[in-house]
Amino acid sequence: MVGVRAAVAVASFACFAGAHAAELKIVDVKAYAFLEHAGKLSDDLVGADALVDAPNGGAPGGDTATGLLLDFTFEGDKNVAPKYATATVDLTQTGHGGQQVITHKAFTHFIFGADGVEHKAVFLENATCAPLAVSVHAGKTEKSVKLDFSCAEVHASN
């Protein structure tokens, strides 16, 4: 009898865990420059023309921009807060000399509402002078985008 109770308890736990395991998906990645004179965000930069010298007026509308907001859109089960759902983001910037700076970020604590959508964001300072590759993994899904940023090199005079 004890064995039957244990089997029932294990089976009910497995059913409960399976019923509450949310399927986490990455749906979209958007990037916005913070336009410093206008005090607002640019239009989405993913798929847009390259930004050249954004800190010196090369941002959209001739504005200056050093900060970048990345907006990640995730999808999951409606009205669920999955306990163990995790998404990872790798941000890779390549400098003038070819050196790479890699930032790894993990998102947890998803709370999906009635639409099953949740946004997470990262703000990067001084991020508009080097190309940026963004790679997001969520559940069985992956999304990658590249942003083409560059700035003219400044050489000290002798």
Phi and psi in radians as a Rosetta constraint file:
Dihedral C 1 N 2 CA 2 C 2 CIRCULARHARMONIC -1.105 0.35
Dihedral N 2 CA 2 C 2 N 3 CIRCULARHARMONIC -0.687 0.35
Dihedral C 2 N 3 CA 3 C 3 CIRCULARHARMONIC -1.102 0.35
Dihedral N 3 CA 3 C 3 N 4 CIRCULARHARMONIC -0.672 0.35
Dihedral C 3 N 4 CA 4 C 4 CIRCULARHARMONIC -1.163 0.35
Dihedral N 4 CA 4 C 4 N 5 CIRCULARHARMONIC -0.742 0.35
Dihedral C 4 N 5 CA 5 C 5 CIRCULARHARMONIC -1.078 0.35
Dihedral N 5 CA 5 C 5 N 6 CIRCULARHARMONIC -0.735 0.35
Dihedral C 5 N 6 CA 6 C 6 CIRCULARHARMONIC -1.119 0.35
Dihedral N 6 CA 6 C 6 N 7 CIRCULARHARMONIC -0.727 0.35
Dihedral C 6 N 7 CA 7 C 7 CIRCULARHARMONIC -1.126 0.35
Dihedral N 7 CA 7 C 7 N 8 CIRCULARHARMONIC -0.710 0.35
Dihedral C 7 N 8 CA 8 C 8 CIRCULARHARMONIC -1.137 0.35
Dihedral N 8 CA 8 C 8 N 9 CIRCULARHARMONIC -0.724 0.35
Dihedral C 8 N 9 CA 9 C 9 CIRCULARHARMONIC -1.112 0.35
Dihedral N 9 CA 9 C 9 N 10 CIRCULARHARMONIC -0.767 0.35
Dihedral C 9 N 10 CA 10 C 10 CIRCULARHARMONIC -1.117 0.35
Dihedral N 10 CA 10 C 10 N 11 CIRCULARHARMONIC -0.764 0.35
Dihedral C 10 N 11 CA 11 C 11 CIRCULARHARMONIC -1.115 0.35
Dihedral N 11 CA 11 C 11 N 12 CIRCULARHARMONIC -0.732 0.35
Dihedral C 11 N 12 CA 12 C 12 CIRCULARHARMONIC -1.199 0.35
Dihedral N 12 CA 12 C 12 N 13 CIRCULARHARMONIC -0.640 0.35
Dihedral C 12 N 13 CA 13 C 13 CIRCULARHARMONIC -1.119 0.35
Dihedral N 13 CA 13 C 13 N 14 CIRCULARHARMONIC -0.732 0.35
Dihedral C 13 N 14 CA 14 C 14 CIRCULARHARMONIC -1.125 0.35
Dihedral N 14 CA 14 C 14 N 15 CIRCULARHARMONIC -0.701 0.35
Dihedral C 14 N 15 CA 15 C 15 CIRCULARHARMONIC -1.150 0.35
Dihedral N 15 CA 15 C 15 N 16 CIRCULARHARMONIC -0.764 0.35
Dihedral C 15 N 16 CA 16 C 16 CIRCULARHARMONIC -1.084 0.35
Dihedral N 16 CA 16 C 16 N 17 CIRCULARHARMONIC -0.797 0.35
Dihedral C 16 N 17 CA 17 C 17 CIRCULARHARMONIC -1.110 0.35
Dihedral N 17 CA 17 C 17 N 18 CIRCULARHARMONIC -0.721 0.35
Dihedral C 17 N 18 CA 18 C 18 CIRCULARHARMONIC -1.187 0.35
Dihedral N 18 CA 18 C 18 N 19 CIRCULARHARMONIC -0.599 0.35
Dihedral C 18 N 19 CA 19 C 19 CIRCULARHARMONIC -1.241 0.35
Dihedral N 19 CA 19 C 19 N 20 CIRCULARHARMONIC -0.444 0.35
Dihedral C 19 N 20 CA 20 C 20 CIRCULARHARMONIC -1.861 0.35
Dihedral N 20 CA 20 C 20 N 21 CIRCULARHARMONIC 0.131 0.35
Dihedral C 20 N 21 CA 21 C 21 CIRCULARHARMONIC -1.470 0.35
Dihedral N 21 CA 21 C 21 N 22 CIRCULARHARMONIC 1.923 0.35
Dihedral C 21 N 22 CA 22 C 22 CIRCULARHARMONIC -1.434 0.35
Dihedral N 22 CA 22 C 22 N 23 CIRCULARHARMONIC 2.484 0.35
Dihedral C 22 N 23 CA 23 C 23 CIRCULARHARMONIC -1.553 0.35
Dihedral N 23 CA 23 C 23 N 24 CIRCULARHARMONIC 1.900 0.35
Dihedral C 23 N 24 CA 24 C 24 CIRCULARHARMONIC -1.594 0.35
Dihedral N 24 CA 24 C 24 N 25 CIRCULARHARMONIC 2.303 0.35
Dihedral C 24 N 25 CA 25 C 25 CIRCULARHARMONIC -2.331 0.35
Dihedral N 25 CA 25 C 25 N 26 CIRCULARHARMONIC 2.503 0.35
Dihedral C 25 N 26 CA 26 C 26 CIRCULARHARMONIC -1.542 0.35
Dihedral N 26 CA 26 C 26 N 27 CIRCULARHARMONIC 2.219 0.35
Dihedral C 26 N 27 CA 27 C 27 CIRCULARHARMONIC -1.824 0.35
Dihedral N 27 CA 27 C 27 N 28 CIRCULARHARMONIC -0.707 0.35
Dihedral C 27 N 28 CA 28 C 28 CIRCULARHARMONIC -2.731 0.35
Dihedral N 28 CA 28 C 28 N 29 CIRCULARHARMONIC 2.674 0.35
Dihedral C 28 N 29 CA 29 C 29 CIRCULARHARMONIC -2.265 0.35
Dihedral N 29 CA 29 C 29 N 30 CIRCULARHARMONIC 2.247 0.35
Dihedral C 29 N 30 CA 30 C 30 CIRCULARHARMONIC -2.226 0.35
Dihedral N 30 CA 30 C 30 N 31 CIRCULARHARMONIC 2.660 0.35
Dihedral C 30 N 31 CA 31 C 31 CIRCULARHARMONIC -2.322 0.35
Dihedral N 31 CA 31 C 31 N 32 CIRCULARHARMONIC 2.355 0.35
Dihedral C 31 N 32 CA 32 C 32 CIRCULARHARMONIC -2.303 0.35
Dihedral N 32 CA 32 C 32 N 33 CIRCULARHARMONIC 2.275 0.35
Dihedral C 32 N 33 CA 33 C 33 CIRCULARHARMONIC -1.404 0.35
Dihedral N 33 CA 33 C 33 N 34 CIRCULARHARMONIC 2.477 0.35
Dihedral C 33 N 34 CA 34 C 34 CIRCULARHARMONIC -1.505 0.35
Dihedral N 34 CA 34 C 34 N 35 CIRCULARHARMONIC 1.964 0.35
Dihedral C 34 N 35 CA 35 C 35 CIRCULARHARMONIC -1.415 0.35
Dihedral N 35 CA 35 C 35 N 36 CIRCULARHARMONIC 1.955 0.35
Dihedral C 35 N 36 CA 36 C 36 CIRCULARHARMONIC -1.245 0.35
Dihedral N 36 CA 36 C 36 N 37 CIRCULARHARMONIC -0.620 0.35
Dihedral C 36 N 37 CA 37 C 37 CIRCULARHARMONIC -1.385 0.35
Dihedral N 37 CA 37 C 37 N 38 CIRCULARHARMONIC -0.705 0.35
Dihedral C 37 N 38 CA 38 C 38 CIRCULARHARMONIC -1.313 0.35
Dihedral N 38 CA 38 C 38 N 39 CIRCULARHARMONIC -0.449 0.35
Dihedral C 38 N 39 CA 39 C 39 CIRCULARHARMONIC 1.232 0.35
Dihedral N 39 CA 39 C 39 N 40 CIRCULARHARMONIC 0.571 0.35
Dihedral C 39 N 40 CA 40 C 40 CIRCULARHARMONIC -2.538 0.35
Dihedral N 40 CA 40 C 40 N 41 CIRCULARHARMONIC 3.068 0.35
Dihedral C 40 N 41 CA 41 C 41 CIRCULARHARMONIC -1.578 0.35
Dihedral N 41 CA 41 C 41 N 42 CIRCULARHARMONIC 2.557 0.35
Dihedral C 41 N 42 CA 42 C 42 CIRCULARHARMONIC -1.255 0.35
Dihedral N 42 CA 42 C 42 N 43 CIRCULARHARMONIC 3.068 0.35
Dihedral C 42 N 43 CA 43 C 43 CIRCULARHARMONIC -1.187 0.35
Dihedral N 43 CA 43 C 43 N 44 CIRCULARHARMONIC 2.929 0.35
Dihedral C 43 N 44 CA 44 C 44 CIRCULARHARMONIC -1.004 0.35
Dihedral N 44 CA 44 C 44 N 45 CIRCULARHARMONIC 2.267 0.35
Dihedral C 44 N 45 CA 45 C 45 CIRCULARHARMONIC -1.612 0.35
Dihedral N 45 CA 45 C 45 N 46 CIRCULARHARMONIC -0.182 0.35
Dihedral C 45 N 46 CA 46 C 46 CIRCULARHARMONIC -1.171 0.35
Dihedral N 46 CA 46 C 46 N 47 CIRCULARHARMONIC 2.128 0.35
Dihedral C 46 N 47 CA 47 C 47 CIRCULARHARMONIC 1.477 0.35
Dihedral N 47 CA 47 C 47 N 48 CIRCULARHARMONIC -0.027 0.35
Dihedral C 47 N 48 CA 48 C 48 CIRCULARHARMONIC -1.504 0.35
Dihedral N 48 CA 48 C 48 N 49 CIRCULARHARMONIC 3.034 0.35
Dihedral C 48 N 49 CA 49 C 49 CIRCULARHARMONIC -1.078 0.35
Dihedral N 49 CA 49 C 49 N 50 CIRCULARHARMONIC 2.759 0.35
Dihedral C 49 N 50 CA 50 C 50 CIRCULARHARMONIC -1.099 0.35
Dihedral N 50 CA 50 C 50 N 51 CIRCULARHARMONIC 2.597 0.35
Dihedral C 50 N 51 CA 51 C 51 CIRCULARHARMONIC -1.719 0.35
Dihedral N 51 CA 51 C 51 N 52 CIRCULARHARMONIC 2.181 0.35
Dihedral C 51 N 52 CA 52 C 52 CIRCULARHARMONIC -2.065 0.35
Dihedral N 52 CA 52 C 52 N 53 CIRCULARHARMONIC 2.193 0.35
Dihedral C 52 N 53 CA 53 C 53 CIRCULARHARMONIC 0.972 0.35
Dihedral N 53 CA 53 C 53 N 54 CIRCULARHARMONIC 0.778 0.35
Dihedral C 53 N 54 CA 54 C 54 CIRCULARHARMONIC -0.987 0.35
Dihedral N 54 CA 54 C 54 N 55 CIRCULARHARMONIC -0.647 0.35
Dihedral C 54 N 55 CA 55 C 55 CIRCULARHARMONIC -1.173 0.35
Dihedral N 55 CA 55 C 55 N 56 CIRCULARHARMONIC -0.290 0.35
Dihedral C 55 N 56 CA 56 C 56 CIRCULARHARMONIC -2.008 0.35
Dihedral N 56 CA 56 C 56 N 57 CIRCULARHARMONIC 0.535 0.35
Dihedral C 56 N 57 CA 57 C 57 CIRCULARHARMONIC 1.762 0.35
Dihedral N 57 CA 57 C 57 N 58 CIRCULARHARMONIC 0.150 0.35
Dihedral C 57 N 58 CA 58 C 58 CIRCULARHARMONIC -1.614 0.35
Dihedral N 58 CA 58 C 58 N 59 CIRCULARHARMONIC 0.142 0.35
Dihedral C 58 N 59 CA 59 C 59 CIRCULARHARMONIC -1.403 0.35
Dihedral N 59 CA 59 C 59 N 60 CIRCULARHARMONIC 2.923 0.35
Dihedral C 59 N 60 CA 60 C 60 CIRCULARHARMONIC -0.888 0.35
Dihedral N 60 CA 60 C 60 N 61 CIRCULARHARMONIC 2.413 0.35
Dihedral C 60 N 61 CA 61 C 61 CIRCULARHARMONIC 1.289 0.35
Dihedral N 61 CA 61 C 61 N 62 CIRCULARHARMONIC 0.220 0.35
Dihedral C 61 N 62 CA 62 C 62 CIRCULARHARMONIC 1.324 0.35
Dihedral N 62 CA 62 C 62 N 63 CIRCULARHARMONIC 0.210 0.35
Dihedral C 62 N 63 CA 63 C 63 CIRCULARHARMONIC -1.392 0.35
Dihedral N 63 CA 63 C 63 N 64 CIRCULARHARMONIC 3.029 0.35
Dihedral C 63 N 64 CA 64 C 64 CIRCULARHARMONIC -1.798 0.35
Dihedral N 64 CA 64 C 64 N 65 CIRCULARHARMONIC 2.592 0.35
Dihedral C 64 N 65 CA 65 C 65 CIRCULARHARMONIC -2.721 0.35
Dihedral N 65 CA 65 C 65 N 66 CIRCULARHARMONIC 2.226 0.35
Dihedral C 65 N 66 CA 66 C 66 CIRCULARHARMONIC -2.059 0.35
Dihedral N 66 CA 66 C 66 N 67 CIRCULARHARMONIC -0.463 0.35
Dihedral C 66 N 67 CA 67 C 67 CIRCULARHARMONIC -1.605 0.35
Dihedral N 67 CA 67 C 67 N 68 CIRCULARHARMONIC 2.617 0.35
Dihedral C 67 N 68 CA 68 C 68 CIRCULARHARMONIC -2.369 0.35
Dihedral N 68 CA 68 C 68 N 69 CIRCULARHARMONIC 2.229 0.35
Dihedral C 68 N 69 CA 69 C 69 CIRCULARHARMONIC -1.808 0.35
Dihedral N 69 CA 69 C 69 N 70 CIRCULARHARMONIC 2.158 0.35
Dihedral C 69 N 70 CA 70 C 70 CIRCULARHARMONIC -1.809 0.35
Dihedral N 70 CA 70 C 70 N 71 CIRCULARHARMONIC 2.221 0.35
Dihedral C 70 N 71 CA 71 C 71 CIRCULARHARMONIC -1.992 0.35
Dihedral N 71 CA 71 C 71 N 72 CIRCULARHARMONIC 2.077 0.35
Dihedral C 71 N 72 CA 72 C 72 CIRCULARHARMONIC -1.880 0.35
Dihedral N 72 CA 72 C 72 N 73 CIRCULARHARMONIC 2.214 0.35
Dihedral C 72 N 73 CA 73 C 73 CIRCULARHARMONIC -1.842 0.35
Dihedral N 73 CA 73 C 73 N 74 CIRCULARHARMONIC 2.149 0.35
Dihedral C 73 N 74 CA 74 C 74 CIRCULARHARMONIC -2.013 0.35
Dihedral N 74 CA 74 C 74 N 75 CIRCULARHARMONIC 2.678 0.35
Dihedral C 74 N 75 CA 75 C 75 CIRCULARHARMONIC -2.188 0.35
Dihedral N 75 CA 75 C 75 N 76 CIRCULARHARMONIC 2.481 0.35
Dihedral C 75 N 76 CA 76 C 76 CIRCULARHARMONIC -2.669 0.35
Dihedral N 76 CA 76 C 76 N 77 CIRCULARHARMONIC -3.002 0.35
Dihedral C 76 N 77 CA 77 C 77 CIRCULARHARMONIC -1.111 0.35
Dihedral N 77 CA 77 C 77 N 78 CIRCULARHARMONIC 2.480 0.35
Dihedral C 77 N 78 CA 78 C 78 CIRCULARHARMONIC -1.178 0.35
Dihedral N 78 CA 78 C 78 N 79 CIRCULARHARMONIC 2.444 0.35
Dihedral C 78 N 79 CA 79 C 79 CIRCULARHARMONIC 0.968 0.35
Dihedral N 79 CA 79 C 79 N 80 CIRCULARHARMONIC 0.739 0.35
Dihedral C 79 N 80 CA 80 C 80 CIRCULARHARMONIC -2.299 0.35
Dihedral N 80 CA 80 C 80 N 81 CIRCULARHARMONIC 2.539 0.35
Dihedral C 80 N 81 CA 81 C 81 CIRCULARHARMONIC -2.077 0.35
Dihedral N 81 CA 81 C 81 N 82 CIRCULARHARMONIC 1.467 0.35
Dihedral C 81 N 82 CA 82 C 82 CIRCULARHARMONIC -1.102 0.35
Dihedral N 82 CA 82 C 82 N 83 CIRCULARHARMONIC 2.269 0.35
Dihedral C 82 N 83 CA 83 C 83 CIRCULARHARMONIC -1.212 0.35
Dihedral N 83 CA 83 C 83 N 84 CIRCULARHARMONIC -0.638 0.35
Dihedral C 83 N 84 CA 84 C 84 CIRCULARHARMONIC -1.988 0.35
Dihedral N 84 CA 84 C 84 N 85 CIRCULARHARMONIC 0.199 0.35
Dihedral C 84 N 85 CA 85 C 85 CIRCULARHARMONIC -1.221 0.35
Dihedral N 85 CA 85 C 85 N 86 CIRCULARHARMONIC 2.263 0.35
Dihedral C 85 N 86 CA 86 C 86 CIRCULARHARMONIC -2.409 0.35
Dihedral N 86 CA 86 C 86 N 87 CIRCULARHARMONIC 2.391 0.35
Dihedral C 86 N 87 CA 87 C 87 CIRCULARHARMONIC -2.093 0.35
Dihedral N 87 CA 87 C 87 N 88 CIRCULARHARMONIC 2.481 0.35
Dihedral C 87 N 88 CA 88 C 88 CIRCULARHARMONIC -2.048 0.35
Dihedral N 88 CA 88 C 88 N 89 CIRCULARHARMONIC 2.548 0.35
Dihedral C 88 N 89 CA 89 C 89 CIRCULARHARMONIC -2.261 0.35
Dihedral N 89 CA 89 C 89 N 90 CIRCULARHARMONIC 2.296 0.35
Dihedral C 89 N 90 CA 90 C 90 CIRCULARHARMONIC -2.003 0.35
Dihedral N 90 CA 90 C 90 N 91 CIRCULARHARMONIC 2.176 0.35
Dihedral C 90 N 91 CA 91 C 91 CIRCULARHARMONIC -1.970 0.35
Dihedral N 91 CA 91 C 91 N 92 CIRCULARHARMONIC 2.097 0.35
Dihedral C 91 N 92 CA 92 C 92 CIRCULARHARMONIC -2.127 0.35
Dihedral N 92 CA 92 C 92 N 93 CIRCULARHARMONIC 2.029 0.35
Dihedral C 92 N 93 CA 93 C 93 CIRCULARHARMONIC -1.888 0.35
Dihedral N 93 CA 93 C 93 N 94 CIRCULARHARMONIC 2.419 0.35
Dihedral C 93 N 94 CA 94 C 94 CIRCULARHARMONIC -1.982 0.35
Dihedral N 94 CA 94 C 94 N 95 CIRCULARHARMONIC 2.084 0.35
Dihedral C 94 N 95 CA 95 C 95 CIRCULARHARMONIC -1.382 0.35
Dihedral N 95 CA 95 C 95 N 96 CIRCULARHARMONIC 3.111 0.35
Dihedral C 95 N 96 CA 96 C 96 CIRCULARHARMONIC -0.991 0.35
Dihedral N 96 CA 96 C 96 N 97 CIRCULARHARMONIC -0.689 0.35
Dihedral C 96 N 97 CA 97 C 97 CIRCULARHARMONIC -1.485 0.35
Dihedral N 97 CA 97 C 97 N 98 CIRCULARHARMONIC 0.102 0.35
Dihedral C 97 N 98 CA 98 C 98 CIRCULARHARMONIC 1.572 0.35
Dihedral N 98 CA 98 C 98 N 99 CIRCULARHARMONIC -0.088 0.35
Dihedral C 98 N 99 CA 99 C 99 CIRCULARHARMONIC -1.215 0.35
Dihedral N 99 CA 99 C 99 N 100 CIRCULARHARMONIC 2.493 0.35
Dihedral C 99 N 100 CA 100 C 100 CIRCULARHARMONIC -1.918 0.35
Dihedral N 100 CA 100 C 100 N 101 CIRCULARHARMONIC 2.434 0.35
Dihedral C 100 N 101 CA 101 C 101 CIRCULARHARMONIC -2.005 0.35
Dihedral N 101 CA 101 C 101 N 102 CIRCULARHARMONIC 2.092 0.35
Dihedral C 101 N 102 CA 102 C 102 CIRCULARHARMONIC -1.977 0.35
Dihedral N 102 CA 102 C 102 N 103 CIRCULARHARMONIC 2.227 0.35
Dihedral C 102 N 103 CA 103 C 103 CIRCULARHARMONIC -2.001 0.35
Dihedral N 103 CA 103 C 103 N 104 CIRCULARHARMONIC 2.244 0.35
Dihedral C 103 N 104 CA 104 C 104 CIRCULARHARMONIC -1.941 0.35
Dihedral N 104 CA 104 C 104 N 105 CIRCULARHARMONIC 2.274 0.35
Dihedral C 104 N 105 CA 105 C 105 CIRCULARHARMONIC -2.312 0.35
Dihedral N 105 CA 105 C 105 N 106 CIRCULARHARMONIC 2.438 0.35
Dihedral C 105 N 106 CA 106 C 106 CIRCULARHARMONIC -2.087 0.35
Dihedral N 106 CA 106 C 106 N 107 CIRCULARHARMONIC 2.388 0.35
Dihedral C 106 N 107 CA 107 C 107 CIRCULARHARMONIC -1.910 0.35
Dihedral N 107 CA 107 C 107 N 108 CIRCULARHARMONIC 2.346 0.35
Dihedral C 107 N 108 CA 108 C 108 CIRCULARHARMONIC -2.358 0.35
Dihedral N 108 CA 108 C 108 N 109 CIRCULARHARMONIC -2.970 0.35
Dihedral C 108 N 109 CA 109 C 109 CIRCULARHARMONIC 1.025 0.35
Dihedral N 109 CA 109 C 109 N 110 CIRCULARHARMONIC 0.854 0.35
Dihedral C 109 N 110 CA 110 C 110 CIRCULARHARMONIC -1.334 0.35
Dihedral N 110 CA 110 C 110 N 111 CIRCULARHARMONIC 2.418 0.35
Dihedral C 110 N 111 CA 111 C 111 CIRCULARHARMONIC -2.304 0.35
Dihedral N 111 CA 111 C 111 N 112 CIRCULARHARMONIC 1.772 0.35
Dihedral C 111 N 112 CA 112 C 112 CIRCULARHARMONIC -1.553 0.35
Dihedral N 112 CA 112 C 112 N 113 CIRCULARHARMONIC 2.299 0.35
Dihedral C 112 N 113 CA 113 C 113 CIRCULARHARMONIC -1.548 0.35
Dihedral N 113 CA 113 C 113 N 114 CIRCULARHARMONIC -2.771 0.35
Dihedral C 113 N 114 CA 114 C 114 CIRCULARHARMONIC -1.118 0.35
Dihedral N 114 CA 114 C 114 N 115 CIRCULARHARMONIC -0.405 0.35
Dihedral C 114 N 115 CA 115 C 115 CIRCULARHARMONIC -1.597 0.35
Dihedral N 115 CA 115 C 115 N 116 CIRCULARHARMONIC -0.133 0.35
Dihedral C 115 N 116 CA 116 C 116 CIRCULARHARMONIC 1.268 0.35
Dihedral N 116 CA 116 C 116 N 117 CIRCULARHARMONIC 0.388 0.35
Dihedral C 116 N 117 CA 117 C 117 CIRCULARHARMONIC -2.098 0.35
Dihedral N 117 CA 117 C 117 N 118 CIRCULARHARMONIC 2.498 0.35
Dihedral C 117 N 118 CA 118 C 118 CIRCULARHARMONIC -2.476 0.35
Dihedral N 118 CA 118 C 118 N 119 CIRCULARHARMONIC 2.397 0.35
Dihedral C 118 N 119 CA 119 C 119 CIRCULARHARMONIC -1.876 0.35
Dihedral N 119 CA 119 C 119 N 120 CIRCULARHARMONIC 2.467 0.35
Dihedral C 119 N 120 CA 120 C 120 CIRCULARHARMONIC -2.233 0.35
Dihedral N 120 CA 120 C 120 N 121 CIRCULARHARMONIC 2.670 0.35
Dihedral C 120 N 121 CA 121 C 121 CIRCULARHARMONIC -2.424 0.35
Dihedral N 121 CA 121 C 121 N 122 CIRCULARHARMONIC 2.708 0.35
Dihedral C 121 N 122 CA 122 C 122 CIRCULARHARMONIC -2.331 0.35
Dihedral N 122 CA 122 C 122 N 123 CIRCULARHARMONIC 2.343 0.35
Dihedral C 122 N 123 CA 123 C 123 CIRCULARHARMONIC -1.939 0.35
Dihedral N 123 CA 123 C 123 N 124 CIRCULARHARMONIC 2.229 0.35
Dihedral C 123 N 124 CA 124 C 124 CIRCULARHARMONIC -1.957 0.35
Dihedral N 124 CA 124 C 124 N 125 CIRCULARHARMONIC 2.187 0.35
Dihedral C 124 N 125 CA 125 C 125 CIRCULARHARMONIC -1.493 0.35
Dihedral N 125 CA 125 C 125 N 126 CIRCULARHARMONIC 2.606 0.35
Dihedral C 125 N 126 CA 126 C 126 CIRCULARHARMONIC 0.884 0.35
Dihedral N 126 CA 126 C 126 N 127 CIRCULARHARMONIC 0.859 0.35
Dihedral C 126 N 127 CA 127 C 127 CIRCULARHARMONIC -2.038 0.35
Dihedral N 127 CA 127 C 127 N 128 CIRCULARHARMONIC 0.216 0.35
Dihedral C 127 N 128 CA 128 C 128 CIRCULARHARMONIC -1.911 0.35
Dihedral N 128 CA 128 C 128 N 129 CIRCULARHARMONIC 0.353 0.35
Dihedral C 128 N 129 CA 129 C 129 CIRCULARHARMONIC -2.079 0.35
Dihedral N 129 CA 129 C 129 N 130 CIRCULARHARMONIC 0.028 0.35
Dihedral C 129 N 130 CA 130 C 130 CIRCULARHARMONIC -2.445 0.35
Dihedral N 130 CA 130 C 130 N 131 CIRCULARHARMONIC 2.513 0.35
Dihedral C 130 N 131 CA 131 C 131 CIRCULARHARMONIC -0.950 0.35
Dihedral N 131 CA 131 C 131 N 132 CIRCULARHARMONIC 2.508 0.35
Dihedral C 131 N 132 CA 132 C 132 CIRCULARHARMONIC -2.213 0.35
Dihedral N 132 CA 132 C 132 N 133 CIRCULARHARMONIC 2.190 0.35
Dihedral C 132 N 133 CA 133 C 133 CIRCULARHARMONIC -1.875 0.35
Dihedral N 133 CA 133 C 133 N 134 CIRCULARHARMONIC 2.278 0.35
Dihedral C 133 N 134 CA 134 C 134 CIRCULARHARMONIC -2.074 0.35
Dihedral N 134 CA 134 C 134 N 135 CIRCULARHARMONIC 2.204 0.35
Dihedral C 134 N 135 CA 135 C 135 CIRCULARHARMONIC -2.249 0.35
Dihedral N 135 CA 135 C 135 N 136 CIRCULARHARMONIC 2.180 0.35
Dihedral C 135 N 136 CA 136 C 136 CIRCULARHARMONIC -2.100 0.35
Dihedral N 136 CA 136 C 136 N 137 CIRCULARHARMONIC 2.333 0.35
Dihedral C 136 N 137 CA 137 C 137 CIRCULARHARMONIC -2.133 0.35
Dihedral N 137 CA 137 C 137 N 138 CIRCULARHARMONIC 2.210 0.35
Dihedral C 137 N 138 CA 138 C 138 CIRCULARHARMONIC -2.511 0.35
Dihedral N 138 CA 138 C 138 N 139 CIRCULARHARMONIC 2.029 0.35
Dihedral C 138 N 139 CA 139 C 139 CIRCULARHARMONIC 1.051 0.35
Dihedral N 139 CA 139 C 139 N 140 CIRCULARHARMONIC -2.216 0.35
Dihedral C 139 N 140 CA 140 C 140 CIRCULARHARMONIC -1.685 0.35
Dihedral N 140 CA 140 C 140 N 141 CIRCULARHARMONIC 0.181 0.35
Dihedral C 140 N 141 CA 141 C 141 CIRCULARHARMONIC -1.916 0.35
Dihedral N 141 CA 141 C 141 N 142 CIRCULARHARMONIC 2.730 0.35
Dihedral C 141 N 142 CA 142 C 142 CIRCULARHARMONIC -2.551 0.35
Dihedral N 142 CA 142 C 142 N 143 CIRCULARHARMONIC 2.550 0.35
Dihedral C 142 N 143 CA 143 C 143 CIRCULARHARMONIC -2.504 0.35
Dihedral N 143 CA 143 C 143 N 144 CIRCULARHARMONIC 2.399 0.35
Dihedral C 143 N 144 CA 144 C 144 CIRCULARHARMONIC -2.291 0.35
Dihedral N 144 CA 144 C 144 N 145 CIRCULARHARMONIC 2.452 0.35
Dihedral C 144 N 145 CA 145 C 145 CIRCULARHARMONIC -2.401 0.35
Dihedral N 145 CA 145 C 145 N 146 CIRCULARHARMONIC 2.709 0.35
Dihedral C 145 N 146 CA 146 C 146 CIRCULARHARMONIC -2.212 0.35
Dihedral N 146 CA 146 C 146 N 147 CIRCULARHARMONIC 2.388 0.35
Dihedral C 146 N 147 CA 147 C 147 CIRCULARHARMONIC -2.040 0.35
Dihedral N 147 CA 147 C 147 N 148 CIRCULARHARMONIC 2.213 0.35
Dihedral C 147 N 148 CA 148 C 148 CIRCULARHARMONIC -1.678 0.35
Dihedral N 148 CA 148 C 148 N 149 CIRCULARHARMONIC 1.714 0.35
Dihedral C 148 N 149 CA 149 C 149 CIRCULARHARMONIC -2.026 0.35
Dihedral N 149 CA 149 C 149 N 150 CIRCULARHARMONIC 2.513 0.35
Dihedral C 149 N 150 CA 150 C 150 CIRCULARHARMONIC -2.711 0.35
Dihedral N 150 CA 150 C 150 N 151 CIRCULARHARMONIC 2.768 0.35
Dihedral C 150 N 151 CA 151 C 151 CIRCULARHARMONIC -2.402 0.35
Dihedral N 151 CA 151 C 151 N 152 CIRCULARHARMONIC 2.583 0.35
Dihedral C 151 N 152 CA 152 C 152 CIRCULARHARMONIC -1.154 0.35
Dihedral N 152 CA 152 C 152 N 153 CIRCULARHARMONIC 2.419 0.35
Dihedral C 152 N 153 CA 153 C 153 CIRCULARHARMONIC -1.304 0.35
Dihedral N 153 CA 153 C 153 N 154 CIRCULARHARMONIC 2.429 0.35
Dihedral C 153 N 154 CA 154 C 154 CIRCULARHARMONIC -1.830 0.35
Dihedral N 154 CA 154 C 154 N 155 CIRCULARHARMONIC 2.158 0.35
Dihedral C 154 N 155 CA 155 C 155 CIRCULARHARMONIC -1.877 0.35
Dihedral N 155 CA 155 C 155 N 156 CIRCULARHARMONIC 2.341 0.35
Dihedral C 155 N 156 CA 156 C 156 CIRCULARHARMONIC -1.217 0.35
Dihedral N 156 CA 156 C 156 N 157 CIRCULARHARMONIC 2.430 0.35
Dihedral C 156 N 157 CA 157 C 157 CIRCULARHARMONIC -1.434 0.35
Dihedral N 157 CA 157 C 157 N 158 CIRCULARHARMONIC 2.595 0.35
